[in-house]
Amino acid sequence: MNIFEHLGLPADHRKENKTTQLVKHWHEVPESRKDGKEFAIQKKKDGVCAIVVVDELHRAAIFSRTGRRFTNVESLEAKLTGAAFPDGVYFGELCLEDVSLEVLSGMVNPNRTKPLEFDRQGLVEQAVIYFFDMISLTEFEKGESTRCFYDRWSDLEGSLDTIMLAEFFDLLYPVFGYQSEESIEQFKDAMVGRGEEGIIIRDPNAGWKAGHKGWHVMKKVKDVDYDLRCIGFEEGTGKYVGKVANLLFEWKGGKTITAMLGKGWSHEHAEDMFRDFTHEEYEDRHSPLGCIFQVYALEESSKGVLRLPKVGELRHDKAESDV
């Protein structure tokens, strides 16, 4: 059951990439959309996008960016159900301290069929959701809210103000007002220095639109990262034969990006991934071919080349590439 069926709508009410609003890199948005404007700036947590639906009976359910229900979050949903949340659709980042994003993403993956390992069964119960926006159930069904972020944030803060002592959620408070690009960069550097991923930059006068990716919501992060579609792999050599060494991705202008597996991917993962690519008869096979992965790098050159790209998390919550 996806998020739309949960709300009593057809499963195909909207496409997966139009379940929620999307985020674009600051440098990819035309200057005409940014010059002389006020912004609302929030720190960006390095978590898994979580959409919490609270129905009219105040029952909570947690879904991914593409509207698929998370696995292994029943205890968290029960806590949210008992927290007196007003009905609505709440947007946040699911985070778990001292656990890599790749591991957390795998634990709650909607497509997961295997039970959690024994030592991880209690970990998800310690996760925290950091909320950054909300809309009403009616607005979500429509796919659009004409209320500006100023007003939506005011409603979010008011809705949660009386239950902020709970340990399983928090708010990502925005800083409103005119900001130069220099001050925005300084704010990003300060957040990165505190261990955050970066910042989210919003037009506080803009509404909410499902599937919109542009000047409504932008980001500046410590590195550049894109969510790209996997189109192949390269096997390792020597003692790494039988393991994936690199994944290949579609890139701008019909080019291909070659990226090695990054932090969070073990030798065991590389071996399992090779088996998934090559052994069609394997009953639990889930080939990465065609899947979306985060690819991060130190920078993107003026010629569009990613410097030292690495593979991050498998984005089970995304259906389309960034390029």
HELIX and SHEET records of a PDB file:
HELIX    1   1 ILE A    3  HIS A    6  1                                   4    
HELIX    2   2 GLU A   16  LYS A   18  5                                   3    
HELIX    3   3 TRP A   26  GLU A   28  5                                   3    
HELIX    4   4 GLU A   31  ARG A   33  5                                   3    
HELIX    5   5 GLU A   74  THR A   81  1                                   8    
HELIX    6   6 LEU A  101  VAL A  108  1                                   8    
HELIX    7   7 PHE A  118  ARG A  120  5                                   3    
HELIX    8   8 VAL A  124  GLN A  126  5                                   3    
HELIX    9   9 LEU A  137  LYS A  142  1                                   6    
HELIX   10  10 PHE A  149  LEU A  160  1                                  12    
HELIX   11  11 ASP A  161  ILE A  163  5                                   3    
HELIX   12  12 GLU A  181  GLY A  193  1                                  13    
HELIX   13  13 GLY A  238  TYR A  240  5                                   3    
HELIX   14  14 LYS A  252  GLY A  254  5                                   3    
HELIX   15  15 HIS A  267  THR A  278  1                                  12    
SHEET    1   A 5 LYS A  24  HIS A  25  0                                        
SHEET    2   A 5 VAL A 217  VAL A 221  1                                        
SHEET    3   A 5 GLY A 198  ARG A 202 -1                                        
SHEET    4   A 5 GLU A  38  LYS A  44 -1                                        
SHEET    5   A 5 VAL A 175  TYR A 178 -1                                        
SHEET    1   B 5 ALA A  60  PHE A  63  0                                        
SHEET    2   B 5 VAL A  48  VAL A  54 -1                                        
SHEET    3   B 5 GLY A  88  CYS A  95 -1                                        
SHEET    4   B 5 VAL A 128  ILE A 135 -1                                        
SHEET    5   B 5 PHE A 169  LEU A 171  1                                        
SHEET    1   C 2 GLU A 144  SER A 145  0                                        
SHEET    2   C 2 TRP A 208  LYS A 209 -1                                        
SHEET    1   D 6 VAL A 224  GLU A 235  0                                        
SHEET    2   D 6 VAL A 244  GLU A 250 -1                                        
SHEET    3   D 6 THR A 256  LEU A 261 -1                                        
SHEET    4   D 6 LYS A 310  LEU A 314  1                                        
SHEET    5   D 6 ILE A 292  ALA A 297 -1                                        
SHEET    6   D 6 VAL A 224  GLU A 235 -1                                        
SHEET    1   E 2 GLU A 299  GLU A 300  0                                        
SHEET    2   E 2 LEU A 306  ARG A 307 -1                                        
END                                                                             
